[in-house]
């Protein structure tokens, strides 16, 4: 009788456990704990930014927002592994990666506030804007990787999406063409266990999401998504293979979403407080802080100073966002098409005229 599930050995990478203890030899960049301070700072900045953004949404000053609470190590670790010439294709929960790559907090707030100028990055000009449709960035990444390969550029595309995106056809199609054409791309799966209200166990019978890469002829790896050192190292190695050998990789970062899917969601409807509480012990910010404290690279004074500095930076960005002039009435149309179809052109004219009349 044929077994329903093949036995597939998917490597799993972790360097620092949930109490800050080293479980295997650290990669070179992590042997000096001081080198990890920028990673810790970036995760803390992401967390504070998320908290304040949710507060803005709750008070009607921001649109629907997707927090990355508990998943900061994925975004920060991925971005820290990338070079400037690599191209990031994010979903809607990669603010940690985008901030590391040079997107400003004001730009992110403008985007979530419904202002298209938020996607016109001052830095990270080659990176793609936030992708709301689930999974489409995988196909975009394959296209970017094809272009990079054709141009002979020493760079790779990095697409990041949640576990639910691996249930979409876009994911399989992108993997298939990536394997067939040997494209320089890394697909990072932020497996936070929940695709809105659908648990990972109800999405797929696969034992891991990484093993879905096997049929496409590309590598699949798992990493502890709460260990920023492991995320950075694993993605760094995947990017080296992509750039130099055009070997693609699916990296499944196993983590947990500690909050609602977005501010439009109420996660208490589909999971228990006990389940969420259990996962707080694995969260990435405290884990890295404990490691640095254990190795005399961080103190309570350092923590207090960082908290004040980060809070001040976030508040400054929020005020800049709130002080921004309102976008032009027709701007929501101007970024869609170079030559808009007549139906949209008519709508734009109507809105611009009405705004002028109300002005």
CORCORZI-V926722 format. One record per backbone hydrogen bond with DSSP energy under -0.5 kcal/mol. CO is the residue of the C=O (numbers start at 1). NH is the residue of the N-H. Records with the same first field share a line. If there is no record, write none. Layout:
CO = NH / NH
This chain:
6 = 8
8 = 10
9 = 11
11 = 222
13 = 224
15 = 23 / 24
17 = 20
21 = 17
27 = 30
28 = 31
31 = 33
32 = 35
33 = 36
34 = 37
36 = 40
37 = 41
38 = 42
39 = 43
40 = 44
41 = 45
42 = 46
43 = 47
44 = 48
45 = 49
46 = 50
47 = 51
48 = 52
49 = 53
50 = 54
51 = 55
52 = 56
53 = 57
54 = 58
55 = 59
56 = 61 / 62
57 = 60
65 = 67 / 263
68 = 71
69 = 258
70 = 256
71 = 74 / 75
72 = 76
73 = 77
74 = 78
75 = 79
76 = 80
77 = 81
78 = 81 / 82
79 = 82
83 = 86
86 = 88
87 = 158
88 = 128
89 = 160
90 = 131
94 = 98
95 = 99
96 = 100
97 = 101
98 = 103
99 = 102
104 = 108
105 = 109
106 = 110
107 = 111
108 = 112
109 = 113
110 = 115
111 = 114
112 = 63
114 = 116
115 = 118
116 = 119
117 = 120
119 = 121
124 = 127
130 = 132
133 = 136
135 = 138 / 139
136 = 140
137 = 141
138 = 142
139 = 143
140 = 144
141 = 145
142 = 146
143 = 147
144 = 148
145 = 149
146 = 150
147 = 151
148 = 152 / 153
149 = 152
153 = 155
156 = 87
157 = 186
158 = 89
159 = 188
161 = 190
162 = 165 / 166
163 = 166
164 = 167
165 = 168
168 = 171 / 172
169 = 173
170 = 174
171 = 175
172 = 176
173 = 177
174 = 178
175 = 179
176 = 180
177 = 181
178 = 182 / 183
183 = 185
184 = 157
185 = 249
186 = 159 / 188
187 = 189 / 251
188 = 161 / 190
189 = 191 / 253
190 = 163 / 192
191 = 255
192 = 257
193 = 200
194 = 196
195 = 197 / 198
197 = 199
198 = 195
199 = 202 / 203
200 = 203 / 204
209 = 212
210 = 213
211 = 214
213 = 216 / 217 / 218
214 = 217
219 = 250
221 = 252
222 = 13
223 = 225 / 254
224 = 227
226 = 228
227 = 231
228 = 232
229 = 233
230 = 234
231 = 235
232 = 236
233 = 237
234 = 238
235 = 239
236 = 240
237 = 241
238 = 242
239 = 243
240 = 244
241 = 245 / 247
242 = 246
246 = 248
248 = 219
249 = 187 / 251
250 = 221 / 252
251 = 189 / 253
252 = 223 / 254
253 = 191 / 255
254 = 225
256 = 258
262 = 265
266 = 269
267 = 270 / 271
272 = 276
273 = 277
274 = 278
275 = 279
276 = 279 / 280
277 = 280
278 = 281
279 = 282
280 = 283
283 = 287
284 = 288
285 = 289
286 = 290
287 = 291
288 = 292
289 = 293
290 = 294
291 = 295
292 = 297 / 298
293 = 296
299 = 303
300 = 304
301 = 305
302 = 306
303 = 307
304 = 308
305 = 309
306 = 310
307 = 311
308 = 312
309 = 313
310 = 314
311 = 315
312 = 316
313 = 317
314 = 318
315 = 319
316 = 320
317 = 321
318 = 322
319 = 323
321 = 324
328 = 331
330 = 333 / 334
331 = 335
333 = 336 / 337
341 = 345
342 = 346
343 = 347
344 = 348
345 = 349
346 = 350
347 = 351
348 = 352
349 = 353
350 = 354
351 = 355
352 = 356
353 = 357
354 = 358
355 = 359
